[in-house]
Amino acid sequence: MPKISSNQDPMIVFEDVSKRFRLRQARSLKRTVMDGLKGRNQVEQFTAVNGLSFEVRPGEAVALMGKNGSGKSTTLKLLSGVLRPSDGWIRVRGRIAGLLEVGAGFHPELTGRENIYMNASILGMTKKETDERLEQIVEFSELSGFIDTEVKRYSSGMYARLGFSVAIHTELDVLLVDEVLSVGDAEFQAKCNTKLKELRAEGKTMFIVSHSAAQLKKLCDRGIVLERGRKIHDGSLDEAIKLIAPKKK
């Protein structure tokens, strides 16, 4: 793994970040009218991320962990800029490439080839850069026979292949990965993990959400664990894995 210098400025800084969502509860017409007459608030707030602070240095590969609903995906969306924090601030240096959801950034009516150009543009690549990498992207995705097919006809595994292939062929400084590699066959997953190891060896900064302890041990040396939007651990990956492991009866 690459050597991480503590003297370098952090690539990622979260400072007391919170994210709240407004929730409207499904109510009957009678309940809605009664609540309105009595001045009751019909909108509730849900705090997905609560006072989260951490820093990530250049070359670190960090596992973001926690049970479902702990705030992992919201944290990655805040980091990528898809969401804005309700409180606190976030700073990121360099170009981010994110794999946050299968098919995110794809237009279903466009072909795989057209979506490569659109997705690459979203990730900050020029048309010239995409032209130069197009053959590599298609070859890695193993979708040459379907690249001119509308992606609405793709399976979730095909979406993941194309999205991952585009992301890893950009000029990236920070890579975000949110469970998308759990989709697809074992052979392609192994291929993706090999590529992630290469990026790690090149000193790229990575933030990875995965429920696979085996995968995280191969890629990361630090774990951040969230519980109900709050950080309960930031340090040893082995300790992080123990924290979220099912309790034996």
C-alpha positions in Angstrom: 0.0 0.0 0.0 1.2 3.6 -0.7 2.9 5.6 2.0 0.6 8.2 3.5 2.2 11.5 4.6 0.7 13.2 7.6 2.3 16.4 6.3 0.1 16.7 3.2 -3.1 18.6 3.3 -6.1 16.4 3.6 -8.0 15.4 0.4 -11.3 15.4 2.3 -12.5 17.3 5.3 -15.9 16.9 7.0 -16.4 19.5 9.8 -19.5 19.0 12.0 -21.6 18.0 9.0 -25.3 17.2 9.4 -28.0 16.4 6.8 -31.7 16.6 7.6 -34.6 15.6 5.3 -38.2 16.8 5.5 -40.6 14.0 5.6 -44.3 14.3 4.9 -46.3 11.5 6.5 -49.1 9.8 4.6 -52.3 10.9 6.3 -56.0 10.7 5.8 -57.9 13.8 4.6 -59.6 14.0 8.0 -56.3 13.8 9.9 -54.8 16.4 7.7 -57.7 18.9 8.2 -57.7 18.3 12.0 -53.9 18.8 12.3 -54.2 22.0 10.2 -57.0 23.3 12.5 -55.0 22.5 15.6 -51.8 24.0 14.2 -49.9 20.7 14.3 -46.8 20.4 12.2 -47.5 18.1 9.3 -43.9 17.8 8.2 -41.3 15.8 10.2 -37.6 16.0 10.0 -35.2 13.0 9.7 -31.5 13.5 10.5 -29.5 11.1 8.3 -26.1 12.5 9.2 -25.5 14.1 12.6 -22.4 16.2 13.5 -20.0 14.1 11.4 -16.3 15.2 11.3 -13.3 13.4 9.8 -10.3 14.0 7.5 -8.9 11.8 4.8 -5.2 12.2 3.7 -3.9 11.6 0.2 -3.5 7.9 -0.6 -5.8 6.7 2.2 -8.4 4.0 1.4 -11.2 4.4 4.0 -14.0 1.9 4.6 -17.3 3.6 5.5 -19.3 1.1 7.5 -22.5 0.7 9.5 -25.8 -1.1 9.4 -28.5 -0.2 6.9 -29.9 3.2 7.6 -26.8 4.4 9.4 -26.1 7.3 7.0 -23.4 5.7 4.7 -24.9 6.5 1.3 -26.0 10.0 2.5 -22.4 10.7 3.5 -21.1 9.6 0.1 -23.7 11.8 -1.7 -22.6 14.8 0.5 -19.0 14.0 -0.4 -19.8 13.8 -4.1 -21.8 17.0 -4.1 -25.1 15.3 -5.0 -26.4 16.6 -1.6 -25.6 19.8 0.3 -25.2 19.7 4.1 -27.8 21.2 6.4 -25.1 22.2 8.8 -21.3 22.2 8.8 -18.9 22.3 5.8 -17.1 19.9 3.5 -13.9 20.4 1.5 -12.6 18.1 -1.2 -9.4 18.6 -3.2 -9.0 17.1 -6.7 -11.3 15.4 -9.1 -13.9 12.9 -7.7 -15.2 9.9 -9.5 -18.2 8.3 -7.8 -20.0 5.0 -8.1 -22.9 5.8 -5.8 -25.8 3.9 -7.4 -26.2 1.4 -10.2 -27.1 3.4 -13.3 -26.7 6.8 -11.7 -25.9 9.4 -14.4 -27.2 7.2 -17.2 -30.1 8.2 -19.5 -32.2 5.1 -20.3 -33.1 6.2 -23.8 -29.5 6.7 -24.8 -27.1 3.9 -25.9 -24.2 2.6 -23.9 -21.8 4.6 -26.1 -23.8 7.8 -25.8 -24.0 7.3 -22.0 -20.2 6.9 -21.8 -19.7 10.3 -23.2 -22.5 11.8 -21.0 -21.2 10.1 -17.8 -17.6 11.0 -18.6 -18.6 14.6 -19.1 -20.3 14.6 -15.7 -17.1 13.3 -14.2 -15.1 16.2 -15.7 -13.6 14.6 -18.8 -13.4 16.4 -22.2 -14.7 14.8 -25.4 -11.1 14.4 -26.5 -10.2 12.5 -23.3 -13.2 10.3 -23.7 -12.4 9.6 -27.3 -8.9 8.5 -26.3 -10.2 6.1 -23.6 -13.4 4.9 -25.3 -11.9 1.6 -26.5 -10.5 0.8 -23.0 -13.8 1.7 -21.3 -15.7 -0.6 -23.6 -13.2 -3.4 -23.4 -13.1 -3.3 -19.6 -16.9 -3.3 -19.4 -17.1 -6.4 -21.6 -20.2 -4.9 -23.3 -18.9 -4.4 -26.8 -21.8 -6.4 -28.2 -24.3 -4.1 -26.4 -22.6 -0.8 -26.5 -25.0 0.6 -29.2 -28.1 -0.7 -27.4 -30.3 1.6 -25.3 -29.3 1.2 -21.6 -32.9 0.8 -20.6 -32.5 -2.8 -21.9 -29.4 -3.4 -19.7 -29.5 -5.6 -16.6 -28.3 -4.1 -13.2 -25.1 -6.0 -13.7 -24.5 -4.4 -17.1 -25.2 -0.9 -15.6 -22.6 -1.6 -12.9 -20.0 -2.8 -15.5 -20.4 0.3 -17.6 -20.5 2.8 -14.7 -17.5 1.3 -13.0 -15.5 1.2 -16.3 -16.2 4.9 -17.0 -15.3 6.0 -13.5 -12.0 4.2 -13.3 -10.8 5.5 -16.7 -11.2 9.1 -15.7 -8.3 11.2 -14.3 -9.4 10.9 -10.7 -8.0 11.9 -7.4 -10.7 10.5 -5.2 -12.8 7.4 -5.9 -16.1 6.8 -4.1 -17.7 3.3 -4.3 -21.1 2.4 -2.8 -21.8 -1.3 -2.9 -22.2 -1.4 -6.7 -19.6 -4.1 -7.0 -22.0 -6.5 -5.3 -23.8 -6.6 -8.6 -22.6 -8.9 -11.4 -20.8 -12.2 -11.7 -17.9 -13.2 -9.5 -15.4 -13.0 -12.4 -16.1 -9.4 -13.1 -16.1 -8.5 -9.3 -12.6 -10.0 -9.1 -11.6 -7.9 -12.1 -12.9 -4.8 -10.4 -11.1 -5.6 -7.2 -7.9 -6.0 -9.1 -8.4 -2.6 -10.7 -9.1 -1.0 -7.3 -5.9 -2.5 -5.9 -4.0 -0.9 -8.8 -5.5 2.5 -8.1 -4.7 2.1 -4.4 -1.1 1.3 -5.4 -1.0 4.4 -7.5 -1.8 6.5 -4.4 -5.4 7.3 -5.3 -7.7 8.3 -2.3 -10.6 5.9 -1.9 -13.8 5.9 0.1 -15.6 2.6 0.0 -18.9 1.3 1.3 -19.2 -2.5 1.3 -20.7 -5.2 3.5 -17.9 -7.5 2.4 -15.2 -7.6 5.2 -13.0 -9.7 2.9 -13.0 -7.0 0.2 -12.4 -4.2 2.7 -9.4 -5.9 4.2 -7.8 -6.1 0.8 -8.3 -2.5 0.0 -8.5 -0.4 3.2 -6.5 0.1 6.4 -9.0 2.4 8.2 -12.6 2.1 9.0 -15.2 4.7 9.9 -18.4 3.3 11.5 -21.7 5.2 11.6 -24.7 4.5 13.8 -27.9 6.5 13.2 -25.9 9.2 11.4 -23.2 9.6 14.1 -19.6 8.4 14.0 -18.9 5.8 16.7 -15.5 4.6 15.4 -12.7 6.0 13.3 -9.5 4.0 13.3 -8.5 0.3 13.0 -10.3 -1.5 10.2 -10.3 -4.8 12.3 -12.0 -3.0 15.2 -14.6 -1.4 12.8 -15.4 -4.9 11.4 -15.9 -6.2 14.9 -18.3 -3.4 15.8 -20.7 -4.2 13.0 -20.4 -8.0 13.1 -23.6 -9.8 14.2 -23.5 -10.4 17.9 -23.3 -14.1 18.8 -26.1 -15.5 21.0 
